[in-house]
């Protein structure tokens, strides 16, 4: 399991993010405060507060090139 902070700033960025995460078999969640949603669910993502960075939790020990594909969304 690995956690990173990401920022989704627009509807287009949410669509792009979901299109990337859908390519991977492993489970991923987005956590904002006490709420957690499936990272592959557009409706779930829009239920979160996207004004601040949110935590992406990736449930795999072998993410392959996943983090390279989403590097544009990752914030420090």
N, C-alpha and C positions, 0 to 999 in steps of 0.2 A: 504494500500500500504506500502511495506517495501523495503528498498534498502540495498544491501550489495555489497562489492567489492569481485570479484572472480578472479582467475587466471587459465587460460587454457593453459597449457604449451606444449601440443603435440596433434597430430591428435587423438591418443588414448584417451586422456583426454576429447577432444571435443566430441567424440563418446559416451564416458561414461556419460558425463554431459547431452547430448541430450537424451540418453536412460532413464535417471532419470526424467528429466523435462517432457518428454512425458507421464509419468504416472499420471500427475496431470491435472485436467480440467481447472484450472484458467490460465489467461494470464500472460505471463512473457516477459520482454524485456531486451535486453542487450544494454547498452549505452556506447559508446566510443567517447569522444569528442562531436561533433554535430551529430553523426550517431547513429541511434537506429534500432535494428533488433529484430525480433521475436526470443526468446530464444530457440524455438523448431525447428528452421531452421538451419541445418548444413551449407548450402551454405551461409546463412546470417552471421553466426558466422565467417566463413572463410573470409568474406569481411571486418571484423574489424581488427584493429591492436592488435594482441594478445601478443605483446612483453611486454605490461604493463597490470596491473590489469584493469578489466572492471567492470562497475556497473550493477548489476542485479536488475531489478525493478520487484517486485512481486505484481500483482494487485489482492489481496485478503486480507480479514481481518481474515481468518481462514486457515492458511497454513498447519495445522496439523503437520505431521512429516517431512515436506519438507526440512526445514533447517537442520535437523539432517541428512537427506540423502545426502545433498550436503556439509556437513561440511569440507570435504577434499579439496574442491575447494575455500572455503572462506579464504580471507586474511584480516589481521587487518589493 
